[in-house]
């Protein structure tokens, strides 16, 4: 099946306080039911908590390093060859790396079940700090993805 037109990628606006596109993308992923004001309040609160806990001047730099620690280099994609479906390892392109990392970060924060963190902003801050220290559920997801790609390296000749 061939597409008639190439799909245009929408530009993500940078956030208002830190003027960073990655923070703007995080706000959009945290947002539910179009409540962007609430999502931005949660993200800014989480970044403030990161700033206090790590005693740093720039929490965005910590957040960017955390995202870099989560970004995957390889992933597996399903490919049907002769009636069998193989998990073929493929490299991840740049924009997908960031979106996967942010998605995993938000999902890990939502599933955080520590009794110390009752609100979402505290959970998100804890997950950002854990990712910054190369720990946490989001980093585990990256390592699991890399293990899957490594295990299926034998099928890499089925690449598109």
TIVEXDREN-91507 format. One record per residue: residue in one letter; x, y, z of N, C-alpha, C, O in turn. Coordinates in steps of 0.05 Angstrom, whole numbers, plus 32768, in hexadecimal, padded with zeros to 4 digits. Each point is the difference from the previous one (the first is absolute). Example, Ala and Ser with C-alpha at 12.3 -4.5 7.8 and 13.67 -1.06 7.14 Angstrom:
2
A81087F8E809C7FEE8018800080128018800080158000800D;S7FE480157FE58010801880017FF18016800E800A80168004;
***
This chain:
160
X80117FE980007FEF80178000801280198000801180038011;X7FEA800F7FDC801180177FFD7FF0801980087FE980037FF9;X8024800E80167FF380198008800180147FEA801480027FF2;X7FD7800E800B800080147FEB801280188008800F800A7FF0;X7FEE7FFF802980108017800A800F7FF880197FF77FEF8010;X801F801E7FF4800F7FFB80187FF2801080177FF780167FFC;X80087FDD801B7FF2800C801680128016800C80187FFB8005;X7FDD801D7FFF800F8015800C80027FFD801E7FEC7FFA800D;X802C800A7FFE80047FFF801C7FF9801B800D800B80147FF7;X7FE47FEC801D7FF98019800D8017800A8011800F7FF0800C;X7FF4802A7FF68014800C80107FF58002801D7FEA80098004;X80267FF0800F7FF98002801C8009801B800A801780087FFD;X7FD68007800F8008801A800B800F7FFC801A7FFB7FEE8010;X801980247FF4800F7FFF80197FEE800B80177FED800E7FFB;X801A7FEA801D7FF0800880178005801E80068012800C7FF6;X7FDC7FFF801B8001801D8005801680088014800C80157FFD;X7FFA7FDB8017801380088015801D7FFA7FF8801080128001;X7FF67FD67FF6801B7FF87FFB800880037FE280177FFE7FF9;X7FD580077FF6800580037FE3800F7FE87FF4801380037FF1;X7FE47FE58017800C7FE87FF77FEC7FEE7FF27FEA7FFB800B;X801C7FFB7FDD7FED7FF07FF17FFB7FE5800D7FEA7FF57FFF;X802B8000800E7FFD7FE6800D7FEC800280187FF07FED8004;X80118029800B7FEE800480167FE380047FF57FED7FF6800B;X801180187FDE7FE680037FF37FF47FE67FF77FE87FFB8002;X80297FF37FF47FF77FE67FF77FF77FEF80197FED7FF17FFE;X8022801280187FF97FF280197FE48009800A7FF07FF08008;X800C802A7FF77FE6800B80087FE97FF47FEF7FEB7FF9800B;X801A80057FDB7FEB7FF57FEF7FFB7FE380067FE97FF77FFD;X802C7FFA800B7FFC7FE480067FF27FFC801B7FF17FED8004;X80148025800F7FF47FFE801A7FE280087FFF7FF07FF6800F;X800A801B7FDE7FE5800B7FFD7FEB7FEA7FFB80047FEE7FF0;X7FE58015801E7FEA7FEE7FFC7FE780107FFB7FFC8015800D;X7FF47FE37FE17FE6800D7FF98003801E7FF97FEE80108005;X80297FF87FF08004801B7FF78005801480167FFF80187FFC;X80077FDE801C800580128017801E80078002800F7FF58010;X7FF9801D7FDE801C80067FFD800A8011801880187FFD8008;X7FD88014800280088011801780077FEE801880148005800E;X7FDC7FE77FF880057FED8015801A7FF17FFB80107FFC8012;X7FF37FFA7FD580187FF17FF980198011800380147FF6800B;X7FEB80237FED80188011800280068006801E801780018007;X7FD48002800980048005801C800E7FE8800D801280038011;X7FE57FE57FE8800C7FE7800A801D7FFD7FF880127FFA8011;X7FF4800C7FD6801C7FFD7FF680128015800D80167FF98008;X7FE180207FFA80108014800D80057FFB801D80158005800B;X7FD67FF0800280037FF8801C80157FEA8003801080008012;X7FEF7FEC7FDC80137FEA8000801C800B7FFC80137FF7800D;X7FF1801B7FE0801A800B7FFB800B80118017801780008006;X7FD7800D80088008800F801980097FED801580138005800E;X7FDF7FE47FF580087FEC8014801B7FF47FF880117FFA8012;X7FF480027FD5801A7FF67FF780168014800780167FF98009;X7FE480217FF380128015800680078000801E801780048008;X7FD57FF8800980058000801D800F7FE88009801280028010;X7FE67FE67FE6800C7FE7800A801E7FFE7FF780107FF7800F;X7FF680117FD8801B7FFD7FF6801080198005801880017FFA;X7FDC80148011800D801A8005800F800A7FE7801880058001;X7FDA7FFD7FEA800B800A7FE77FF380197FF77FE980068008;X8024800A7FE77FF580197FF67FED7FFB7FE97FED800F7FFC;X801A7FDD7FF47FF17FFB7FE77FF37FE48000800E7FED7FF8;X7FD98011800F7FF37FE680007FFB7FF57FE47FFE7FE87FFC;X8002802A7FF07FFB7FF77FE480187FF07FF67FFD7FED7FF1;X801B801B801880187FF17FF880007FE4800C80077FED7FF3;X7FF0801180267FFD7FE6800D7FEB7FEF7FF180047FE87FFB;X7FE680257FFD7FEB7FF27FF1800A7FF77FE57FFA7FE97FF8;X801580277FFA800B7FF97FE680147FE8800380007FEF7FEF;X80108012802680127FE980047FF17FE7800780087FEA7FF8;X7FE2801880177FEF7FE980067FF47FF47FE780007FE87FFD;X7FF7802A7FF17FF57FF67FE780157FF37FEF7FFB7FEC7FF3;X801E801F800D80167FF47FF180067FE4800B80087FEE7FF1;X7FF5800E802980057FE6800C7FEB7FEC7FF980047FE88002;X7FE480217FF67FEA7FEE7FF97FFF7FFA7FE37FF57FEB7FF8;X801580267FF77FFE7FFD7FE2800B7FE57FF780177FF98006;X7FD97FF87FEB80097FE67FF6800F80047FE57FFB80127FF1;X80197FDC800A800E80017FE77FF57FEB7FEC800080057FE8;X7FF67FE580237FF67FEA7FEF7FE47FF8800B7FFA80038018;X7FF57FF47FD67FE67FF580077FFA7FE97FEE800E7FFC7FEB;X7FDE7FF4801B7FF77FEA7FEF7FE680077FF37FEE800C800C;X80107FEC7FDA7FE780047FF27FF87FE57FF480117FEF7FF9;X7FD5800D80057FF67FE67FF6800280007FE17FFA80147FF3;X800E7FD6800280037FFD7FE37FF77FE47FF9800A7FED800A;X7FE380117FE47FF67FE67FF780107FF67FE88002800E7FEC;X80097FDA8018800F7FF47FEA7FF77FE37FFE80047FF08012;X7FEF80097FD77FF87FE57FFC7FED7FF4801580047FEA8008;X7FE9802580017FED7FF6801380088002801D7FF07FFA8011;X8029800E7FF480098002801B8007801E8006800A800E7FEF;X7FF07FFB80298005801B8008801A8000801080037FF28014;X8011801E7FE380198003800D8003801B800D7FF580147FF6;X80187FED802180068019800D801B80097FF580157FF68008;X7FEB801E7FE6801880097FF3800B8019800E7FF180138003;X80287FEC8006800C8018800D800680167FEB800C7FFB7FEB;X7FEB801E801B800680167FEE8009801880127FF880028017;X8019800F7FDE80088018800F7FE9801480027FEF80017FEE;X8011800E80277FEA80148005800A801B7FF6801680088006;X7FD980057FEA8008801B7FF67FFC801580167FF37FFB8014;X8019801C7FE78002801580157FE68009800D7FFE80008018;X7FEF80087FD87FE7800A800C7FF17FEB800F7FF280058014;X800F7FE27FE27FF37FEA800E800D7FF9801A7FF37FF98014;X8028800B7FEE800E7FFB80197FF5801180167FFA7FF78016;X800380237FE47FF6801380147FE37FF980087FF980018018;X7FF67FFA7FD47FE47FFB80067FFD7FE680107FEF7FFF8013;X80217FEC7FE77FFE7FE78010800A8005801C7FF47FF78013;X802280187FF0800B8006801B7FEC800F80117FFB7FF98017;X7FF8801B7FDD7FEC801080107FE87FEF80067FF580028016;X80027FEE7FD77FE97FEF800580057FEC80177FEF7FFC8011;X80297FF87FEE80077FED80168003800E801B7FF87FF58014;X801280247FEB8002800F80197FE58006800C7FFC7FFD8018;X7FF1800C7FD87FE5800680097FF27FE7800A7FF380008015;X80107FEA7FDC7FF37FE78008800C7FF6801A7FF17FF58011;X8029800D7FF3800D7FF780187FF7801180187FFB7FF68016;X800280247FE57FF6801280167FE47FF980087FF980018017;X7FF67FF97FD57FE47FF980067FFE7FE6800F7FEE7FFD8011;X80247FF07FEA7FFE7FE6800D80118000801A80017FEB800D;X800B802B7FFA8010800280197FEE7FFA80187FEC800D8003;X801C7FE0800E7FEE7FF98016800F8002801B7FFE7FEE8010;X801180287FF4800D800480197FEE800F80137FF280137FF8;X800D7FE580217FED800C80138009801D80067FEF8010800A;X802A7FF77FF28009801B80057FF680157FED7FFE80178006;X7FFA7FDF7FE27FF880137FEB7FE27FFC7FFA7FF87FEC7FF5;X7FF8802780147FE37FFE7FFD7FF7800F7FE77FEC7FF87FF4;X8022801D80057FF780107FE980117FFA7FE780167FF68003;X7FDE800F7FE6800E7FFA7FE7801A800F7FFD80137FF67FF5;X7FED802480138018800F7FFC80187FF58010801780017FF7;X7FE37FF4802180157FF48010800A7FE67FF380187FF98000;X7FD57FF87FF480077FE77FF2801280067FE880137FF27FFB;X7FE580237FF6800F80087FE8801C8009800880137FF97FF3;X7FEF80178022801A800A800980127FE88009801780007FF9;X7FDD7FED8015800F7FE98009800A7FF07FE880177FF68000;X7FD980077FEC80077FF07FE88016800F7FF080127FF37FF5;X7FEC8028800A8015800F7FF2801B7FFD800E80157FFD7FF3;X7FEA8005802880197FFD800F800B7FE47FFD80197FFC7FFD;X7FD67FF0800380097FE47FFC800C7FFC7FE580157FF37FFD;X7FDF80197FEE800B7FFE7FE5801A800F7FFE80127FF77FF1;X7FF0801F801D8019800F800080177FEF800C801780027FF7;X7FE27FEE801D80147FEF800D80027FE47FF3800C7FEE800B;X7FE8800F7FDD80007FE87FF07FF37FE8800F800A7FEA7FFF;X7FE0801C800E7FF07FEC800E7FE380047FF97FFA80127FF0;X7FF47FDF801B7FE480057FFC7FF37FEF7FEA800E7FF27FF2;X7FD88010800D7FF17FEF7FED800580077FE380007FEF7FEF;X8003802B800B800480097FE5801B7FF67FF580017FF87FE9;X801380088027801B7FF67FF87FFF7FE27FFD800C7FF57FEE;X7FE57FFE80237FFC7FE37FFE7FF27FF97FE580077FEC7FF4;X7FE6802480047FF27FFC7FE7801380027FE87FFF7FF17FED;X801380238015801480037FEB80137FE87FFE80057FF57FEB;X80048002802D80127FE880017FF17FE77FF6800D7FEF7FF2;X7FDA800F80147FF07FE97FF67FFE80007FE280027FEB7FF3;X7FFA802D80027FFE80037FE3801A7FF97FF380007FF27FEB;X801680168020801B7FF97FF580057FE38002800C7FF47FEE;X7FEB7FFF802980047FE380027FF07FF17FEB800A7FEC7FF5;X7FDE801D80057FEF7FF37FEC800E80027FE480017FED7FF1;X800A802B800A800E80047FE680197FEE7FFF80067FF57FEB;X80088009802B80187FEF80017FF97FE37FFC800E7FF17FF2;X7FDC8006801B7FF87FE47FFE7FF77FF87FE480037FE97FF8;X7FF2802A7FF97FF67FFB7FE6801380097FEA7FF880057FE9;X80227FFE801E8014800A7FED80027FED7FE8800880087FEA;X7FF27FDE801A80027FED7FEA7FED80067FE980047FF77FEA;X7FE68017801C7FEC80067FEB8005801C7FF37FEF80097FF1;X8028800380148005801B7FF6800280007FE17FFD80157FF4;X80087FD4800080017FFF7FE27FE580027FF47FFE80047FE7;X7FEC7FFB80297FE580047FF57FF8801D7FFF7FE980077FFA;X802A800B800C7FFA801C80017FF580097FE580067FF57FEB;X7FEA802080157FF3800A7FE8801380087FEB7FF980087FEA;
***
